[in-house]
Amino acid sequence: MINEIELKLAVTPEAFNVLEQHLQQFNPLERKSIFLGNTYYDYPDHVFAKQKMGLRIRQEDQHFTLTLKTNGQVVGGLHTRPEYHLLIDGNNVPTNDQLRALYPFEQLPTSPLKLIFSTDFNRTFWLVKFRNSKIEVAFDQGEIVSGKRSQPICEIEFELKEGEIEDLFYFVEELPILTNIYFSSASKAKRGYQLAQPYVLTDWLDQWRDFLQAEQEKGTKAQATFHRLLKMEQALVEETFALPSSLFSQDFMKTVERVGAFFNLYHYYDENKKLFEVMAESKSDNLREYDLLPKLLKSNQHFFDQIQNLIRFHSETKDNKKTIEKLTALFSTRLYVERMINLMRLAILGEANQYH
C-alpha cells in the first residue's frame, strides 16, 4: 500500500511553458515525458464507484499495472489516499482472482467487469528538491473518453515524495500562474464516472438547509463545522466549473440560484467570523509564522463583496452568460488559490505533518 499526498491544480495548456521555466531555478533532479494510457473498469452496478474507489489498468511503455485507488481524504485540494498495485500481463479485463491478489476483498460480484471509460494523456514530470522535501511535479494533458463523450485533461499535480506538507504548500504558493487556475479535488476517475453518467445538478439550497439544520440540532464543534464548510466550498466551485455555460445562458433562475449558493456560503463566513478565531486559537502554536487569521478574514470579506457586486450586476443586466463568466473568473484567480492554501493550512495544522 502507498499513501499519496498531493495537490492538484486545473490549468490551461498555456501554463506548461510557464511551469517549465519556473522549475528550472530548482535544478530538477529528474525530468521525463511519457504517454500514459489508462482504462477504468467496474461491475455493471458500479460497485467501486459507489465505494469511491477506482480500478484501472495503466500502460507505461510495455508494462501494465493494475491499480486500486481506495477512498481517501480530500481537504480543499489536498489529496491523501491509499492505493494498491499489481503488475500484470497485458491490458485484458481484470479478473476477480487478480482483484483478490490486489486487495483483501471480503466479497466480489460474480458478473464480469466492464470498461467504463479511458483517460489517456501525456505527462511531463519533474522531481524537485525544495527546502527539506522532494516534490514531484507532473503536467498532464489529454482527454477522458466514455463512449461518444469526451472531456479535456489539463492539470498540474504536485506530489510530496518525501518531507513536510508545509513545504508542498510553500512550493505551490510560488507558482507564477495568475489566472485560469483552481484547485481540483476530483480525480480523473471521478470525472470519468461523471462523464459516463447523466449529470445531476446539485440543489445547493437544500444542501445549505441541511447544513444549517445539522448545526442547530447537533451543536457541531468548530473543527467539524469548518471541515464541512471547506468541503462544500470546494464542491460548489468545482461543480460550477464543470457545468457547461449553456446550462445558464438561457436560464435566469439557474443563474440566480448558482450565484446565490456562493452568497449563502460567504454570508455565513461573514456572520461567523468567530469560527475562524476558534480554529486559530485551537492551533495557536502553529499559526504564528503564517498570520492566517487576518489573511482569511480579509479574503472572506473580499469574496463576499465581489459576490454582492455580481448579484447587483445580474439584477441590472439580466445577462446570465456574462454573470457566470464573472463568477468563474472570480474563483480561478491567484488570490483564490492563496485563500484555499490558507484554508488547508488551518484545517491540517496540528495534525500529522510528516510523510516519508
Summary of the structure (lengths in Angstrom):
residues: 356
radius of gyration: 21.2
end to end distance: 13.4
largest distance: 62.5
contacts: 1051
relative contact order: 0.13
helix: 47%
strand: 29%
